[in-house]
């Protein structure tokens, strides 16, 4: 099973075991994941990987990086697909922690609308449990990731406040207060926020 985790440091897992990747290959797979089903053009990938200082043979170097990434993925090498004129990541949506987070968040909000506080709390916990650090931690200041990292962080903060509210409704007041204290310590952007012990991965 292939899994890509972006809600924290970028990490690829195969059958539950982490696949060691150098920074540039982590950057490459993160760009492909954020590009979605349409993929990223060769130009976009070169811009993301080398910003304003690409190597002399940037296209050839990109091709070499793609080949290395495919080899690293082993039997999942086919997930990195050639397009015209670039590449895309052909991974199942639920293999990405971002997708699982947003699915659980949508479920939690639906349960909240149906006044099922206990069910909503479980779904909010599952959503927040997908996080293992700051969104796209290594790349959050880079152009290709900045907007998505900001959006995801805002969703995380909102989900945390909503979880605290549902905990309060079902009588878990002390846990709700601890959660809000941790969020306050993390500041307005939620950087470095950690879940209480026993929550998350």
LOVOZA-163243 format. One record per residue (C-alpha): residue in three letters; y negated, x negated, z negated. Coordinates in steps of 0.1 Angstrom, whole numbers, padded with zeros to 4 digits, always signed. Example, Ala and Ser with C-alpha at 12.3 -4.5 7.8 and 13.67 -1.06 7.14 Angstrom:
// residues 2
Ala+0045-0123-0078;Ser+0011-0137-0071;
// end
This chain:
// residues 201
Unk+0000+0000+0000;Unk-0035-0013+0010;Unk-0065-0008-0013;Unk-0101-0019-0010;Unk-0122-0019-0041;Unk-0160-0021-0037;Unk-0172-0005-0070;Unk-0175-0039-0085;Unk-0167-0072-0070;Unk-0151-0068-0036;Unk-0113-0069-0039;Unk-0084-0062-0016;Unk-0051-0052-0031;Unk-0017-0049-0014;Unk+0011-0032-0033;Unk-0010-0035-0064;Unk-0015-0072-0062;Unk-0049-0088-0054;Unk-0052-0107-0022;Unk-0073-0138-0026;Unk-0101-0139+0000;Unk-0130-0164+0003;Unk-0165-0149+0001;Unk-0171-0147+0038;Unk-0139-0127+0044;Unk-0148-0104+0015;Unk-0182-0099+0031;Unk-0166-0091+0064;Unk-0142-0065+0051;Unk-0171-0049+0030;Unk-0192-0046+0061;Unk-0164-0030+0080;Unk-0157-0006+0052;Unk-0193+0005+0050;Unk-0195+0009+0087;Unk-0170+0037+0086;Unk-0149+0051+0114;Unk-0174+0040+0141;Unk-0170+0004+0132;Unk-0195-0024+0134;Unk-0207-0042+0166;Unk-0203-0079+0170;Unk-0241-0082+0166;Unk-0241-0063+0133;Unk-0213-0084+0119;Unk-0229-0116+0129;Unk-0262-0105+0112;Unk-0243-0095+0081;Unk-0222-0126+0078;Unk-0249-0152+0086;Unk-0282-0133+0083;Unk-0308-0153+0102;Unk-0288-0185+0105;Unk-0257-0179+0126;Unk-0236-0209+0138;Unk-0239-0221+0173;Unk-0208-0203+0185;Unk-0212-0172+0163;Unk-0190-0149+0184;Unk-0161-0174+0183;Unk-0166-0180+0146;Unk-0166-0143+0140;Unk-0133-0140+0160;Unk-0118-0167+0138;Unk-0129-0149+0106;Unk-0113-0117+0119;Unk-0081-0135+0126;Unk-0081-0151+0091;Unk-0087-0117+0076;Unk-0058-0101+0095;Unk-0035-0129+0085;Unk-0045-0124+0049;Unk-0037-0087+0051;Unk-0001-0095+0062;Unk+0017-0063+0072;Unk-0016-0045+0070;Unk-0032-0067+0096;Unk-0034-0038+0121;Unk-0060-0021+0099;Unk-0087-0044+0114;Unk-0090-0028+0149;Unk-0108-0041+0180;Unk-0134-0018+0193;Unk-0159-0022+0221;Unk-0180-0041+0212;Unk-0168-0050+0177;Unk-0143-0041+0150;Unk-0135-0013+0126;Unk-0114-0009+0095;Unk-0087+0017+0101;Unk-0078+0024+0065;Unk-0068+0057+0049;Unk-0099+0072+0032;Unk-0082+0073-0002;Unk-0075+0036+0000;Unk-0112+0030-0007;Unk-0124+0034-0043;Unk-0157+0046-0031;Unk-0140+0076-0014;Unk-0119+0083-0045;Unk-0150+0082-0067;Unk-0169+0106-0045;Unk-0139+0130-0042;Unk-0134+0131-0080;Unk-0172+0135-0085;Unk-0173+0165-0061;Unk-0143+0180-0079;Unk-0160+0175-0113;Unk-0192+0192-0101;Unk-0172+0222-0087;Unk-0154+0226-0120;Unk-0188+0224-0138;Unk-0200+0253-0116;Unk-0169+0273-0126;Unk-0177+0265-0163;Unk-0145+0245-0168;Unk-0160+0218-0191;Unk-0126+0203-0200;Unk-0115+0200-0164;Unk-0149+0187-0154;Unk-0147+0160-0181;Unk-0113+0149-0168;Unk-0126+0147-0132;Unk-0158+0128-0143;Unk-0136+0104-0162;Unk-0114+0098-0132;Unk-0144+0093-0110;Unk-0160+0068-0134;Unk-0127+0051-0139;Unk-0128+0038-0103;Unk-0156+0014-0113;Unk-0150-0021-0124;Unk-0185-0036-0122;Unk-0217-0030-0103;Unk-0214-0015-0068;Unk-0208-0042-0042;Unk-0216-0067-0068;Unk-0217-0099-0047;Unk-0236-0082-0019;Unk-0259-0056-0034;Unk-0290-0076-0025;Unk-0280-0081+0011;Unk-0293-0059+0038;Unk-0260-0044+0049;Unk-0251-0033+0014;Unk-0284-0027-0004;Unk-0289+0010+0004;Unk-0253+0019-0002;Unk-0252+0000-0035;Unk-0283+0018-0047;Unk-0269+0052-0037;Unk-0236+0046-0054;Unk-0253+0033-0086;Unk-0275+0065-0087;Unk-0243+0086-0084;Unk-0227+0066-0112;Unk-0256+0071-0135;Unk-0257+0109-0127;Unk-0219+0111-0133;Unk-0222+0093-0166;Unk-0249+0117-0179;Unk-0228+0147-0166;Unk-0197+0134-0184;Unk-0217+0130-0216;Unk-0229+0166-0213;Unk-0193+0179-0207;Unk-0180+0159-0237;Unk-0207+0175-0258;Unk-0197+0209-0247;Unk-0160+0203-0257;Unk-0169+0188-0291;Unk-0166+0151-0282;Unk-0202+0145-0295;Unk-0198+0110-0309;Unk-0182+0098-0276;Unk-0210+0114-0257;Unk-0236+0096-0278;Unk-0218+0063-0274;Unk-0217+0068-0236;Unk-0254+0075-0234;Unk-0262+0045-0256;Unk-0243+0023-0233;Unk-0261+0037-0203;Unk-0295+0032-0220;Unk-0287-0004-0227;Unk-0279-0009-0190;Unk-0315+0000-0181;Unk-0328+0024-0155;Unk-0306+0011-0127;Unk-0274+0010-0146;Unk-0267-0027-0140;Unk-0240-0041-0161;Unk-0230-0007-0175;Unk-0196-0006-0191;Unk-0174+0023-0200;Unk-0162+0029-0236;Unk-0129+0013-0245;Unk-0099+0032-0231;Unk-0118+0045-0200;Unk-0116+0030-0165;Unk-0093+0004-0151;
// end
